């Protein structure tokens, strides 16, 4: 029977140095780690200045001792030099009016997933008015000045 330890908030380990906090086992590969992810959650943080951090958290179950622990599976900061990523994305959208995530991804080098999350964030906070039609983001024309 696994010993119950006191519940405490431990900082989630990052992908580079993942090891089980209970038995110390380290997955041999990322694939092995991903095979033992039992739950996954994506957190998007859009700061006021427009910086977007997309973090994918996972709960991993240790194949050796069965202990579950949190791991940061990926963390992407949408940061760019010069114009903020937000400004770049908004500029492209205002120009194109309608753009697929694929195209936007090619232009900005951000992943489609991250862009979708970021755009949803911008819509939510009222920075732009628009909506998704499948994988295409459509700007609400009335907001164009
Ligand atoms: Zn373990």
py3Dmol code that shows the C-alpha trace and the ligand (Angstrom):
import py3Dmol

protein = """\
ATOM      1  CA  UNK A   1       0.000   0.000   0.000  1.00  0.00           C
ATOM      2  CA  UNK A   2       1.438   3.353  -0.965  1.00  0.00           C
ATOM      3  CA  UNK A   3       2.182   5.558   1.963  1.00  0.00           C
ATOM      4  CA  UNK A   4       0.111   8.663   2.043  1.00  0.00           C
ATOM      5  CA  UNK A   5       2.172  11.736   2.302  1.00  0.00           C
ATOM      6  CA  UNK A   6       0.871  15.064   3.397  1.00  0.00           C
ATOM      7  CA  UNK A   7      -0.721  16.934   0.576  1.00  0.00           C
ATOM      8  CA  UNK A   8       1.400  19.841  -0.322  1.00  0.00           C
ATOM      9  CA  UNK A   9       1.700  22.123  -3.222  1.00  0.00           C
ATOM     10  CA  UNK A  10       4.815  21.168  -5.074  1.00  0.00           C
ATOM     11  CA  UNK A  11       6.033  23.036  -8.038  1.00  0.00           C
ATOM     12  CA  UNK A  12       5.313  21.067 -11.173  1.00  0.00           C
ATOM     13  CA  UNK A  13       8.405  19.683 -12.789  1.00  0.00           C
ATOM     14  CA  UNK A  14       9.264  20.785 -16.259  1.00  0.00           C
ATOM     15  CA  UNK A  15       9.647  18.387 -19.119  1.00  0.00           C
ATOM     16  CA  UNK A  16      13.433  18.409 -19.060  1.00  0.00           C
ATOM     17  CA  UNK A  17      13.887  16.913 -15.632  1.00  0.00           C
ATOM     18  CA  UNK A  18      10.816  14.911 -14.900  1.00  0.00           C
ATOM     19  CA  UNK A  19      11.143  12.307 -12.234  1.00  0.00           C
ATOM     20  CA  UNK A  20       8.644  10.740  -9.922  1.00  0.00           C
ATOM     21  CA  UNK A  21       8.652  12.592  -6.594  1.00  0.00           C
ATOM     22  CA  UNK A  22       7.877   9.345  -4.838  1.00  0.00           C
ATOM     23  CA  UNK A  23      10.269   6.765  -6.269  1.00  0.00           C
ATOM     24  CA  UNK A  24      12.491   8.954  -8.380  1.00  0.00           C
ATOM     25  CA  UNK A  25      11.866   7.132 -11.623  1.00  0.00           C
ATOM     26  CA  UNK A  26      12.637   9.170 -14.720  1.00  0.00           C
ATOM     27  CA  UNK A  27      10.826   8.448 -17.981  1.00  0.00           C
ATOM     28  CA  UNK A  28      13.231   7.405 -20.705  1.00  0.00           C
ATOM     29  CA  UNK A  29      11.615   9.476 -23.373  1.00  0.00           C
ATOM     30  CA  UNK A  30       8.963  12.059 -23.942  1.00  0.00           C
ATOM     31  CA  UNK A  31       6.851   9.402 -25.572  1.00  0.00           C
ATOM     32  CA  UNK A  32       7.016   7.258 -22.478  1.00  0.00           C
ATOM     33  CA  UNK A  33       6.057  10.216 -20.367  1.00  0.00           C
ATOM     34  CA  UNK A  34       3.125  11.067 -22.640  1.00  0.00           C
ATOM     35  CA  UNK A  35       1.932   7.460 -22.448  1.00  0.00           C
ATOM     36  CA  UNK A  36       1.376   7.953 -18.734  1.00  0.00           C
ATOM     37  CA  UNK A  37      -0.424  11.261 -18.854  1.00  0.00           C
ATOM     38  CA  UNK A  38      -3.790  10.649 -17.254  1.00  0.00           C
ATOM     39  CA  UNK A  39      -5.115  14.175 -17.452  1.00  0.00           C
ATOM     40  CA  UNK A  40      -4.175  17.243 -19.403  1.00  0.00           C
ATOM     41  CA  UNK A  41      -5.109  20.874 -19.135  1.00  0.00           C
ATOM     42  CA  UNK A  42      -4.180  23.930 -21.144  1.00  0.00           C
ATOM     43  CA  UNK A  43      -3.833  27.231 -19.384  1.00  0.00           C
ATOM     44  CA  UNK A  44      -3.625  30.446 -21.302  1.00  0.00           C
ATOM     45  CA  UNK A  45      -2.544  33.622 -19.703  1.00  0.00           C
ATOM     46  CA  UNK A  46      -2.978  36.813 -21.638  1.00  0.00           C
ATOM     47  CA  UNK A  47      -1.337  39.680 -19.859  1.00  0.00           C
ATOM     48  CA  UNK A  48      -2.539  43.229 -20.154  1.00  0.00           C
ATOM     49  CA  UNK A  49       0.381  44.111 -22.397  1.00  0.00           C
ATOM     50  CA  UNK A  50      -0.616  41.341 -24.746  1.00  0.00           C
ATOM     51  CA  UNK A  51       1.945  38.740 -23.828  1.00  0.00           C
ATOM     52  CA  UNK A  52       0.495  35.311 -24.071  1.00  0.00           C
ATOM     53  CA  UNK A  53       1.722  32.295 -22.219  1.00  0.00           C
ATOM     54  CA  UNK A  54       0.234  28.962 -23.094  1.00  0.00           C
ATOM     55  CA  UNK A  55       0.990  26.237 -20.598  1.00  0.00           C
ATOM     56  CA  UNK A  56       0.003  22.628 -20.990  1.00  0.00           C
ATOM     57  CA  UNK A  57      -0.171  20.880 -17.644  1.00  0.00           C
ATOM     58  CA  UNK A  58      -0.390  17.160 -17.307  1.00  0.00           C
ATOM     59  CA  UNK A  59      -1.020  14.723 -14.495  1.00  0.00           C
ATOM     60  CA  UNK A  60       1.330  11.803 -14.956  1.00  0.00           C
ATOM     61  CA  UNK A  61       0.923   8.472 -13.274  1.00  0.00           C
ATOM     62  CA  UNK A  62       4.209   6.842 -12.422  1.00  0.00           C
ATOM     63  CA  UNK A  63       4.338   3.388 -14.034  1.00  0.00           C
ATOM     64  CA  UNK A  64       6.593   2.201 -11.248  1.00  0.00           C
ATOM     65  CA  UNK A  65       4.820   3.218  -8.054  1.00  0.00           C
ATOM     66  CA  UNK A  66       1.507   4.614  -9.268  1.00  0.00           C
ATOM     67  CA  UNK A  67       1.986   8.048  -7.759  1.00  0.00           C
ATOM     68  CA  UNK A  68       0.408  10.870  -9.715  1.00  0.00           C
ATOM     69  CA  UNK A  69       2.235  14.116 -10.099  1.00  0.00           C
ATOM     70  CA  UNK A  70       1.961  17.299 -12.090  1.00  0.00           C
ATOM     71  CA  UNK A  71       4.203  18.067 -15.000  1.00  0.00           C
ATOM     72  CA  UNK A  72       4.454  21.051 -17.294  1.00  0.00           C
ATOM     73  CA  UNK A  73       4.244  19.352 -20.671  1.00  0.00           C
ATOM     74  CA  UNK A  74       4.893  22.497 -22.618  1.00  0.00           C
ATOM     75  CA  UNK A  75       5.089  26.173 -22.051  1.00  0.00           C
ATOM     76  CA  UNK A  76       5.060  28.565 -24.936  1.00  0.00           C
ATOM     77  CA  UNK A  77       5.605  32.253 -24.551  1.00  0.00           C
ATOM     78  CA  UNK A  78       4.357  34.181 -27.492  1.00  0.00           C
ATOM     79  CA  UNK A  79       7.010  36.773 -27.285  1.00  0.00           C
ATOM     80  CA  UNK A  80       8.605  38.617 -30.121  1.00  0.00           C
ATOM     81  CA  UNK A  81      11.019  41.428 -30.542  1.00  0.00           C
ATOM     82  CA  UNK A  82       9.747  44.800 -31.604  1.00  0.00           C
ATOM     83  CA  UNK A  83       6.015  44.659 -31.885  1.00  0.00           C
ATOM     84  CA  UNK A  84       4.268  42.598 -29.305  1.00  0.00           C
ATOM     85  CA  UNK A  85       2.881  39.311 -30.614  1.00  0.00           C
ATOM     86  CA  UNK A  86      -0.555  40.664 -29.973  1.00  0.00           C
ATOM     87  CA  UNK A  87       0.056  43.700 -32.170  1.00  0.00           C
ATOM     88  CA  UNK A  88       1.456  41.535 -34.944  1.00  0.00           C
ATOM     89  CA  UNK A  89      -1.467  39.157 -34.859  1.00  0.00           C
ATOM     90  CA  UNK A  90      -4.021  41.965 -34.699  1.00  0.00           C
ATOM     91  CA  UNK A  91      -2.336  43.830 -37.526  1.00  0.00           C
ATOM     92  CA  UNK A  92      -2.529  40.815 -39.801  1.00  0.00           C
ATOM     93  CA  UNK A  93      -6.136  40.137 -38.893  1.00  0.00           C
ATOM     94  CA  UNK A  94      -7.188  43.752 -39.465  1.00  0.00           C
ATOM     95  CA  UNK A  95      -5.554  43.636 -42.867  1.00  0.00           C
ATOM     96  CA  UNK A  96      -6.894  40.266 -43.945  1.00  0.00           C
ATOM     97  CA  UNK A  97     -10.318  40.518 -42.250  1.00  0.00           C
ATOM     98  CA  UNK A  98     -10.584  36.770 -42.518  1.00  0.00           C
ATOM     99  CA  UNK A  99      -7.709  34.398 -42.073  1.00  0.00           C
ATOM    100  CA  UNK A 100      -7.185  30.733 -41.418  1.00  0.00           C
ATOM    101  CA  UNK A 101      -5.157  29.667 -38.425  1.00  0.00           C
ATOM    102  CA  UNK A 102      -2.830  27.867 -40.805  1.00  0.00           C
ATOM    103  CA  UNK A 103      -2.078  31.029 -42.705  1.00  0.00           C
ATOM    104  CA  UNK A 104      -1.751  33.073 -39.551  1.00  0.00           C
ATOM    105  CA  UNK A 105       0.581  30.454 -38.166  1.00  0.00           C
ATOM    106  CA  UNK A 106       2.766  30.672 -41.275  1.00  0.00           C
ATOM    107  CA  UNK A 107       2.930  34.429 -40.985  1.00  0.00           C
ATOM    108  CA  UNK A 108       3.638  34.608 -37.274  1.00  0.00           C
ATOM    109  CA  UNK A 109       5.399  31.275 -36.610  1.00  0.00           C
ATOM    110  CA  UNK A 110       3.112  30.653 -33.676  1.00  0.00           C
ATOM    111  CA  UNK A 111       1.332  27.343 -33.502  1.00  0.00           C
ATOM    112  CA  UNK A 112      -2.267  27.191 -34.658  1.00  0.00           C
ATOM    113  CA  UNK A 113      -3.269  25.947 -31.257  1.00  0.00           C
ATOM    114  CA  UNK A 114      -1.594  28.848 -29.494  1.00  0.00           C
ATOM    115  CA  UNK A 115      -3.082  31.330 -31.937  1.00  0.00           C
ATOM    116  CA  UNK A 116      -6.573  30.006 -31.442  1.00  0.00           C
ATOM    117  CA  UNK A 117      -6.177  30.293 -27.688  1.00  0.00           C
ATOM    118  CA  UNK A 118      -4.739  33.768 -27.973  1.00  0.00           C
ATOM    119  CA  UNK A 119      -7.501  34.946 -30.308  1.00  0.00           C
ATOM    120  CA  UNK A 120     -10.170  33.531 -28.072  1.00  0.00           C
ATOM    121  CA  UNK A 121      -8.542  35.472 -25.276  1.00  0.00           C
ATOM    122  CA  UNK A 122      -8.557  38.700 -27.286  1.00  0.00           C
ATOM    123  CA  UNK A 123     -12.213  38.254 -28.158  1.00  0.00           C
ATOM    124  CA  UNK A 124     -13.040  37.533 -24.531  1.00  0.00           C
ATOM    125  CA  UNK A 125     -11.262  40.628 -23.289  1.00  0.00           C
ATOM    126  CA  UNK A 126     -12.849  42.731 -26.038  1.00  0.00           C
ATOM    127  CA  UNK A 127      -9.706  43.676 -27.911  1.00  0.00           C
ATOM    128  CA  UNK A 128     -11.132  42.468 -31.182  1.00  0.00           C
ATOM    129  CA  UNK A 129     -14.542  41.418 -32.257  1.00  0.00           C
ATOM    130  CA  UNK A 130     -14.675  38.326 -34.326  1.00  0.00           C
ATOM    131  CA  UNK A 131     -15.355  34.653 -34.298  1.00  0.00           C
ATOM    132  CA  UNK A 132     -14.129  31.342 -35.588  1.00  0.00           C
ATOM    133  CA  UNK A 133     -15.671  29.607 -38.540  1.00  0.00           C
ATOM    134  CA  UNK A 134     -13.949  26.295 -38.173  1.00  0.00           C
ATOM    135  CA  UNK A 135     -10.276  27.119 -38.405  1.00  0.00           C
ATOM    136  CA  UNK A 136     -10.861  30.513 -39.945  1.00  0.00           C
ATOM    137  CA  UNK A 137     -10.957  33.610 -37.818  1.00  0.00           C
ATOM    138  CA  UNK A 138     -13.407  36.167 -39.143  1.00  0.00           C
ATOM    139  CA  UNK A 139     -13.187  39.764 -38.048  1.00  0.00           C
ATOM    140  CA  UNK A 140     -16.400  41.546 -37.287  1.00  0.00           C
ATOM    141  CA  UNK A 141     -16.332  44.254 -39.985  1.00  0.00           C
ATOM    142  CA  UNK A 142     -18.093  46.852 -37.903  1.00  0.00           C
ATOM    143  CA  UNK A 143     -15.085  47.185 -35.665  1.00  0.00           C
ATOM    144  CA  UNK A 144     -12.803  48.152 -38.517  1.00  0.00           C
ATOM    145  CA  UNK A 145     -12.111  51.854 -38.542  1.00  0.00           C
TER     146      UNK A 145
END
"""
ligand_1 = """\
1
ZN
Zn 7.149 6.487 -8.902
"""
view = py3Dmol.view(width=600, height=400)
view.addModel(protein, "pdb")
view.setStyle({"model": 0}, {"cartoon": {"style": "trace"}})
view.addModel(ligand_1, "xyz")
view.setStyle({"model": 1}, {"stick": {}})
view.zoomTo()
view.show()
